[in-house]
Structures are given as structure tokens and as C-alpha cells.
Amino acid sequence: MLNAAAKSPRISARRILIVLLGAIGDVTRALPLLQRLRRGYPDARISWAVEPASAGLLHNHPSLDQVLVFDRRRGARAFLPFLRSIRAIKPDLTLDLQRHLKSGVISRASGAPLRLGFDRRNGREGNWLFNTDTIAPQDHFTSKLQQFMRFGDWLGLPDGEVSFELVLSDEEQQHVEGLLHDVPRPFVAAFVGSSCEARLWFPERTAAVADELARQGVHTVLVGGPADVAYANDTANAAHVALTNLAGRTELRDLVGVFQRSAAAFGPDSGPMHIAAAVGKPVVSLWGATSALRSAPWGSEAGVIEGSAECMPCYRKVCPIGRICMQHIDVATVVERLRRTLSP
């Protein structure tokens, strides 16, 4: 990587487009590349193409000038107008971080003379055919954040500390204060859900961790989206102590504020896991169906707890054998790792 003394990138660009539509965790892990782009191109107009689920992370980001949201729920009716809005940007440089067919089409539609994407060995669905240049092949089981940073290396951008810069407005902070008004401190945030059922832990074990934390004077706040309400309710019902259940009651940006106020966080591989790490909180993460080598939360690699099964990581969405890998993660191990994290 280039050292911080490098003065300018190797490629000139006044308008830059980032194409990364998808998962909350991916968008979070690409924010350090955005920071690096801003350092390398301080006067450029930087835009980001994203889908609604992750758009909140980019709202009012200090290094971003424009967010273009593709509402995939509307299908082709939304896609063609979206492509026209992409074309209207007239970028000099497009970075395709998604590596799928859809992102390749968006990259090509941008009309940028330089469209940089992943190598064929890392792409899918012919994605590489839509870009003019590619970064070097990346080992599959390596940090995705570092894979995104390889785009900065290719461009010759100055290096620097990894920074996410997730900042809430005063109004947003006040809203979070309202959500946590009656919550005892300190508290640990338990992010209970995930985009894939195979990654989940178990409500009764999450409840047992909360019970043990309460004996140590630490409260537990459950966080998750609408799809995680049932898991959170089961956890609250199984616990012998009172929990604060915010599942289904928070927007994406609320999570930033909740994690900022927490002492630590724990749960399975998920988007909120990466948000907790991005705001600088220690994270204890639970792994089975996916690989921590690729997706461990930045700065909390020591908090990784892996299950055990011959088939892991399988990357299945649904496990046909009862999440055996996650069954091998016991309550005592999670509590002990959190205890170390919370010790002064």
C-alpha cells in the first residue's frame, strides 16, 4: 500500500460513482474506502448507488455528495429511470464494489471511461464484462473491508487509518436518547437477527447471557429489525431479568446511536454487527454458517467465537440440520468473552 506521503492519485477524476447496492454489512465495510477517496480526491463530487435497506448509512455522510437509491421492489419500472439518473452523473470514474450482474449493468450505464471492478475470479454473473479494469484477484477468505480497500490501492490513493465516520445529527441523537431514556447503564446491545436464518443463535441462550450480565450489573438491550421481533420476544420471555426490547422499533440510523451508547455488543454475523464495530464498540461475534476470516467486525477480531461442524462455513440461508455449528457456542463462552471486553 502507498504510504501517507503520497500526494495525489494516479487517476484524475472530478466525478466519482460508487456502486454498492446491497447488504448493510457490505455498505458499512466500504465506508473506509469512501473516506480514502475523499482524502485522495478532496474536490471531486462523489455519488453512491444503493438500495433502500442500506441507504440510511449514507444519509448526510460528510464524505459523500449524492446518494442515488434504487427501489428494487418496483422492479423494471424503477430500474430504467434509475439507470438514466446514473447516466446523468457523467462520472469520470466508477467503482463497482458489488461484483454481480446488476452492479455491472449500472457501472456500464454510468458511461465512465474508467470502470473499476473485481477480477473475474471474484465476480459473478459475468460482472467483469461490464468494467474496463479490475483489481488483482482476492483470496476468498480474506477481509471484505480490505478487499474494498484494494480499490484505493489500485488508484494510488494515500493510505491512512480506517475510518467510518458515521455521524448523527443533533435531532437523531435526541431521538435515540428518548429510546434509551429508562435504560440502566452500563448496557450491552444484543443484535439478535441476521439476513439468513442459518446464522442465528438461540433465544434461550441469548436470554441466559442477559441473565448472567445482570448478575454483573450490566443491562441488556435487544436490537433488530421487523423480521427479528419474534426472536427478540422469545428472548425477553425466556430471560429471568428485565430486558429492553427495541427490536422492530429502530431505524438503521437509530442503531448507530444505540451502539454508541452501549458498553459492548454481541450477536451473530449481521449488518448491525458491523455498525457496532464501525462506531468503535467492542463486539463479540458468533459464527457458524459464514466465515469470520472474511467478515469479522473490524477491530473486534479478538471477539470472534466460532462454532464447530464439518460443514462450516456453508453459506446456506437455511440450515437443514438445526444449526449444529451454532449449537456448539455455549453461554459461558459468550459471557466470559463479554466479561473480558467490559473489564476496565
FENGI-V717665 format. One record per backbone hydrogen bond with DSSP energy under -1.0 kcal/mol. NH is the residue of the N-H (numbers start at 1). CO is the residue of the C=O. If there is no record, write none. Layout:
nh:NH co:CO
nh:NH co:CO
//
This chain:
nh:6 co:3
nh:10 co:155
nh:16 co:45
nh:17 co:93
nh:18 co:47
nh:19 co:95
nh:20 co:49
nh:27 co:23
nh:28 co:24
nh:29 co:25
nh:30 co:26
nh:31 co:28
nh:34 co:30
nh:35 co:31
nh:36 co:32
nh:37 co:33
nh:38 co:34
nh:39 co:35
nh:40 co:36
nh:41 co:37
nh:44 co:41
nh:45 co:14
nh:47 co:16
nh:48 co:66
nh:49 co:18
nh:50 co:68
nh:51 co:21
nh:54 co:51
nh:57 co:54
nh:58 co:55
nh:61 co:58
nh:64 co:61
nh:65 co:46
nh:66 co:46
nh:68 co:48
nh:70 co:50
nh:72 co:70
nh:74 co:71
nh:75 co:72
nh:77 co:74
nh:78 co:75
nh:79 co:75
nh:80 co:76
nh:82 co:78
nh:83 co:79
nh:84 co:80
nh:85 co:81
nh:86 co:82
nh:87 co:83
nh:88 co:84
nh:89 co:86
nh:90 co:87
nh:92 co:15
nh:93 co:15
nh:94 co:114
nh:95 co:17
nh:96 co:116
nh:97 co:19
nh:104 co:100
nh:105 co:101
nh:106 co:102
nh:107 co:103
nh:108 co:104
nh:109 co:105
nh:110 co:106
nh:111 co:108
nh:114 co:92
nh:116 co:94
nh:117 co:133
nh:122 co:119
nh:124 co:99
nh:127 co:124
nh:129 co:126
nh:130 co:127
nh:131 co:128
nh:132 co:115
nh:133 co:115
nh:135 co:117
nh:142 co:140
nh:144 co:294
nh:147 co:143
nh:148 co:144
nh:149 co:145
nh:151 co:148
nh:153 co:149
nh:154 co:150
nh:155 co:151
nh:156 co:153
nh:157 co:152
nh:173 co:169
nh:174 co:170
nh:175 co:171
nh:176 co:172
nh:177 co:173
nh:178 co:174
nh:179 co:175
nh:180 co:176
nh:181 co:178
nh:183 co:180
nh:188 co:219
nh:189 co:264
nh:190 co:221
nh:191 co:266
nh:192 co:223
nh:198 co:317
nh:199 co:196
nh:200 co:197
nh:206 co:202
nh:207 co:203
nh:208 co:204
nh:209 co:205
nh:210 co:206
nh:211 co:207
nh:212 co:208
nh:213 co:209
nh:214 co:210
nh:215 co:211
nh:217 co:214
nh:218 co:213
nh:219 co:186
nh:221 co:188
nh:222 co:244
nh:223 co:190
nh:228 co:225
nh:229 co:226
nh:232 co:228
nh:233 co:229
nh:234 co:230
nh:235 co:231
nh:236 co:232
nh:237 co:233
nh:238 co:234
nh:239 co:235
nh:244 co:220
nh:246 co:222
nh:248 co:224
nh:249 co:246
nh:255 co:251
nh:257 co:253
nh:258 co:254
nh:259 co:255
nh:260 co:256
nh:261 co:257
nh:263 co:187
nh:265 co:282
nh:266 co:189
nh:267 co:284
nh:269 co:286
nh:274 co:270
nh:275 co:271
nh:276 co:272
nh:277 co:273
nh:278 co:274
nh:279 co:275
nh:280 co:277
nh:281 co:276
nh:284 co:265
nh:285 co:303
nh:286 co:267
nh:287 co:305
nh:295 co:291
nh:296 co:292
nh:300 co:297
nh:303 co:300
nh:304 co:301
nh:305 co:285
nh:307 co:287
nh:312 co:309
nh:315 co:289
nh:327 co:323
nh:329 co:326
nh:334 co:330
nh:335 co:331
nh:336 co:332
nh:337 co:333
nh:338 co:334
nh:339 co:335
nh:340 co:336
nh:341 co:337
nh:342 co:338
nh:343 co:339
//
